[in-house]
Amino acid sequence: MITDRINALYERALTEKDLPLQIVLQWFINEQVEEESQVMEIIDRLKLIGSDGPSIYLF
């Protein structure tokens, strides 16, 4: 998973004390958290709708 790879790189940057890379990776981490949250919200909505065709269209 992408999140795991980004986190592993961040851990490595911490170990290496590479502050500029930590800053860049923190941006990616923040973006990843936001994207995963949005996807989970979409999944939750689709579960709520179920297989009702017209509702999916309005989604």
C-alpha atoms as one frame of an Amber mdcrd trajectory, in Angstrom:
protein
   0.000   0.000   0.000   1.187   3.509  -0.789   0.643   4.709   2.772   2.947
   2.022   4.135   5.690   2.986   1.692   5.425   6.676   2.509   5.516   5.891
   6.230   8.579   3.681   5.773  10.358   6.460   3.891   9.442   8.910   6.634
  10.828   6.576   9.300  14.045   6.309   7.295  14.244  10.096   7.006  13.857
  10.318  10.789  16.619   7.764  11.318  18.898   9.592   8.884  17.954  12.967
  10.419  17.101  14.247   6.950  14.913  17.219   7.872  14.179  18.457   4.328
  12.976  15.002   3.310  10.888  14.739   6.485   9.142  17.980   5.552   8.404
  16.789   2.011   7.186  13.410   3.228   4.988  15.046   5.873   3.183  16.817
   3.048   2.621  13.467   1.317   1.423  11.924   4.586  -1.079  14.744   5.109
  -2.359  14.372   1.547  -2.638  10.602   1.912  -4.650  10.930   5.126  -7.008
  13.370   3.409  -7.432  11.141   0.347  -8.074   8.025   2.423 -10.663   9.917
   4.452 -12.474  11.010   1.295 -12.468   7.484  -0.105 -13.846   6.078   3.149
 -16.635   8.670   3.043 -17.533   7.612  -0.510 -17.503   3.936   0.480 -19.754
   4.660   3.459 -22.225   6.513   1.217 -22.275   3.682  -1.309 -22.910   1.145
   1.460 -25.798   3.276   2.699 -27.286   3.513  -0.796 -26.937  -0.204  -1.460
 -27.945  -1.309  -4.942 -30.664   1.292  -5.511 -29.894   2.462  -9.048 -31.522
   5.922  -8.949 -29.813   6.737  -5.654 -26.419   5.841  -7.101 -27.134   8.123
 -10.055 -27.876  11.021  -7.689 -24.779  10.269  -5.652
